[in-house]
Each structure stands twice: as C-alpha cells, then as structure tokens.
Amino acid sequence: IEVVSGLPYWMTLRVSCHLLTADRLVRFMTEHEQSLPLGERDLLLTAFREMLVNAMEHGAGFDPGKVIEVTAARTERAIVYHFRDPGTGFNPSGLPHAAATSTPEAVMDSAIRRAEMGLRPGGFGMLIVRQIVDEVVYNELGNEVLLIKHLK
C-alpha cells in the first residue's frame, strides 16, 4: 500500500491487487471512519470492499503487478470513495448476468444466466452497493467509479 495523499479528509492510496491487501485496507478504513455509527460504517465499508475487490478482480485480474488507486474524501455533507483500476473498463448497464434489481424475478434471472454462462454464483455486488450508498457514478470507460454517501 503506497500513500499518495494522507490528509484526514483526503486520502489517496495505491494498492496492489491481492485479496490480503484488500482486507488490510478495509480494516484500516474501519478505523479511519470512526465517526460513523457502527452499523452505518459496516454497511459503507461493505460497499467499499465490494468495489475494491471488483476493481482488483475485473479491472486488474488479481495481477499483483498492477495497482488500484483508491481515494477516500470526506466533506461536511458526504463521504466519497473513488476507485480507478488499470483495466479497459466495462458498461455497467451491459451485465446481463448481474442482478439489476432486488425483485425475486431479477435475482432468479441473473442466477440462471450465470449458470448458463458457466460463471460462479454471484452477481449481487453492485445491487448491494446501490442499496448502501446514495450515488454510484462511473466514468465513460467504466474503469473508475465514485461511491457517494450523504451524511445526515
């Protein structure tokens, strides 16, 4: 983990693409976000971990020679996480094997599609993230994403 910026309200890190590194960063972010109520913090860090691991897996292929850039910024009204991976990106609306909504039909449809495609069970990460944060914003390529959580 390389610290690019280490201010309390703006932290940018470059992290190697290992699950162990993801776990270490999530543990660190748990301590860093102490001002949030425990339940809210746990949910937010679930979304953080999901996006980090997605970037490592899909954007970098878990190649330990590649890095993900992660920024955590805090304002008076929001917590913003920015992830940038070295991949070619993707179209977030072009994932027929991922659950688009939490309706039982959508969940079953995505599970069937994944099985037909020979993919492991899953496809719920982005659905979960969208339920936790207030905004999910991708760049044009789809290799950068902002997670925005408004503070009360």
N, C-alpha and C positions, 0 to 999 in steps of 0.2 A: 504494500500500500504506500503510494507516494502522495505526500501532501503538497498540493499546488497552492491552495489558499487555506489558511487556518483561522479565520476570524470567527468569533462566536456566532455571528449572524450570517456568515457566508463561508462555507467550507467546500472546497473542490478537491477531489481525490482521484488519482489514477490507480485502478486496482487490476491485478492480474486475474485471469479467468479460471479460477479454481473455486469449487464449492466451499472449501475451507476458508478462503478469503471472503466469500460472501457471508458466511456465518460470522466471521470476525467483525466484518463491517456492520452487520445487523446488531451484533452485541454492543459495539461501540455506539451506534446510533440510538440504541435503547437508553444508554446512559446520557447521551447528548440531549435527548428530548425529555428530560426530567420534568419540565414544567407542565406537560400534558397529563391529564388524569390517566391512570394506569390502563384502563380498558381502551380508551381512545388512542393512547400511544401504541398499544399492542396491535390494534387494527391498522393504524397508519404504517407501522413497521412491517406488517404482513404485506401490504401493498408495495412498500419499498423493496422488500425481499423478492417478491414476485417479479417486479420489473428488472431488478438487478440480475436475477438468475435467467430471465428471458434474454436479456442482453448478452449474458455470458454464453448461453446455450445457442440461441438462434443467430445472434449477431457476430459471435466470435468462435462458435463451435467448440467451446471449452478449450481453446488453444491457449496454453499457459504463456505463450509468447505474445499474445495480444492483450490489450488493456481496454477497460471500460472507464470512461470518465464520468464521475458522479459529482453533482453539486447539490448541496442542501443549503437553501437560503430561507431565512425567517424574517418576516416583516411584522408590523403590529397586527396585521389582519390576516396573514396567511403563512403557511409553510409550503415551500416549493421544492420539489426534487426534480433534478434534471439528469437524465441518463443519455450518454452518447456511446454507441458501440461502433466498432470498425467495419461492420457488415454493410452489405449493399442495400439494406432496408427491406421493407415489405409494405403491402397495402393493408392497413388494419381492417378494412371492410371486406377484404378478399380472403377470409379464412373460413371456408365452409365447414371445417372440422372443429371449429371453436364455438362454444355456446354463446349465442348473441344476446339472449335474454334468459331470465331465470324461470321461464314457464316450463312446466314438465315436458311439453312437446319439443321445445327447443333443446332442452338438455338431452332428451332421448335421441333426437335427430342428430345432434353432434356426436353422441356416443356411437351411434350406428355408422355414421360417416367415418369416424376414426377407425372403427373396426374394419370397415370395408377397405380403407386405405392402408391397413396394416400398422397403424400407429398405436402407441401405448395409450392406455386410458388417460384422460385428462381433458384439456381444452377449456378449463373453467377459470384459469388465472385472470384473464382480462375482465371477465364478468365480475369476479370478486373485487378486483381493483376498482372497477367503475362503481361498485356499491360502497366502497370505503372512502374514496376521495371525491372532491366536488367537481374537479375537471381533469380530463386526460387530453393532452394536446400533443400531436405528432408533427414532426417536420415533414416536408414534402417527400423526402426519400423513405421515411419510416425507420430511420436508424437513430433518431433522437426523440425523446418523449419528456414532457413535463407532467408531473403529478402535482396538483394544487389542492391543498386542504385549507379551507377558510376557517379562521379562528373566531370563536364567539366573543 
